[in-house]
């Protein structure tokens, strides 16, 4: 049976999560398309991290998700291999 403290903690967590999702402004005041050009008087960033982010989440979105699933499978496999056998 589920512990009462665990059930209460789970309900509090879910209520907080729902409140945060409802209260989040999901792009209400966003000007599209995104621009990574510096504002007037600022220098151009040297890293180009904005360009990398746009490439990963637009052009390479599907390979990125496939890689995430492969890494998840590798993590689950590593946990399975590393666990100890329990004597019965």
Backbone torsions as a table, in degrees:
resi	resn	phi	psi	omega
1	UNK	NA	148.0	-177.8
2	UNK	-73.4	134.3	177.9
3	UNK	-66.3	140.0	-177.6
4	UNK	-63.7	-40.4	179.3
5	UNK	-63.3	-39.6	179.1
6	UNK	-65.7	-41.6	179.2
7	UNK	-64.2	-42.3	179.3
8	UNK	-65.5	-43.8	178.9
9	UNK	-62.8	-39.7	178.3
10	UNK	-65.0	-42.6	178.2
11	UNK	-64.7	-39.4	177.1
12	UNK	-63.8	-43.4	178.5
13	UNK	-61.5	-47.1	-179.6
14	UNK	-65.0	-38.9	177.8
15	UNK	-63.8	-42.8	177.9
16	UNK	-63.6	-42.1	179.1
17	UNK	-62.7	-44.4	179.5
18	UNK	-65.1	-41.9	178.6
19	UNK	-61.7	-43.7	179.9
20	UNK	-66.7	-36.3	178.3
21	UNK	-67.7	-41.8	-179.8
22	UNK	-68.8	-36.4	-175.6
23	UNK	-81.5	-10.1	-177.5
24	UNK	-76.6	129.0	175.4
25	UNK	-77.5	100.8	-174.7
26	UNK	-80.7	68.6	174.1
27	UNK	79.5	30.1	-179.3
28	UNK	-66.7	-42.0	-175.7
29	UNK	-114.5	42.6	-177.5
30	UNK	-101.6	131.3	176.5
31	UNK	-95.0	117.8	179.5
32	UNK	-97.9	153.0	-8.1
33	UNK	-78.8	161.4	178.7
34	UNK	-67.0	143.4	178.3
35	UNK	-128.0	132.8	178.8
36	UNK	-106.2	16.5	175.3
37	UNK	-75.6	141.4	-179.0
38	UNK	-69.5	152.2	176.9
39	UNK	-71.7	168.7	-177.4
40	UNK	-57.6	127.6	177.2
41	UNK	90.6	-5.7	179.1
42	UNK	-103.1	151.5	-179.2
43	UNK	-86.5	160.5	-179.9
44	UNK	-71.8	132.0	177.9
45	UNK	-65.1	146.6	-175.8
46	UNK	-88.3	-22.0	-173.1
47	UNK	-82.3	-33.4	-177.4
48	UNK	71.2	28.5	-177.2
49	UNK	-64.9	-30.4	176.9
50	UNK	-64.8	-40.7	177.5
51	UNK	-64.9	-39.2	178.6
52	UNK	-65.2	-43.7	178.7
53	UNK	-62.2	-43.7	178.3
54	UNK	-64.1	-38.5	179.5
55	UNK	-67.2	-42.3	-178.5
56	UNK	-65.2	-43.4	-173.3
57	UNK	-94.3	7.3	173.4
58	UNK	-124.1	-71.8	-175.4
59	UNK	-67.8	-43.3	-173.3
60	UNK	-107.1	30.2	-177.1
61	UNK	-65.5	-46.2	-178.7
62	UNK	-63.9	-48.7	176.4
63	UNK	-61.4	-32.8	177.7
64	UNK	-63.2	-43.9	179.3
65	UNK	-68.8	-38.8	177.5
66	UNK	-63.2	-42.4	177.2
67	UNK	-62.2	-38.7	177.6
68	UNK	-62.0	-41.3	178.3
69	UNK	-68.0	-37.7	177.4
70	UNK	-64.4	-43.4	178.8
71	UNK	-66.5	-36.0	175.9
72	UNK	-64.1	-43.4	178.1
73	UNK	-63.5	-39.0	178.2
74	UNK	-65.1	-39.7	178.7
75	UNK	-65.1	-44.0	178.2
76	UNK	-64.1	-41.3	177.6
77	UNK	-63.3	-40.4	178.5
78	UNK	-65.1	-38.5	177.5
79	UNK	-65.8	-41.4	179.4
80	UNK	-63.4	-42.1	-179.1
81	UNK	-70.4	-36.1	-174.4
82	UNK	-82.1	-14.6	-176.2
83	UNK	-71.7	153.0	-178.3
84	UNK	-88.3	147.3	175.2
85	UNK	-76.7	138.1	179.4
86	UNK	-99.3	126.0	179.1
87	UNK	-72.1	135.3	-179.1
88	UNK	-107.4	NA	NA
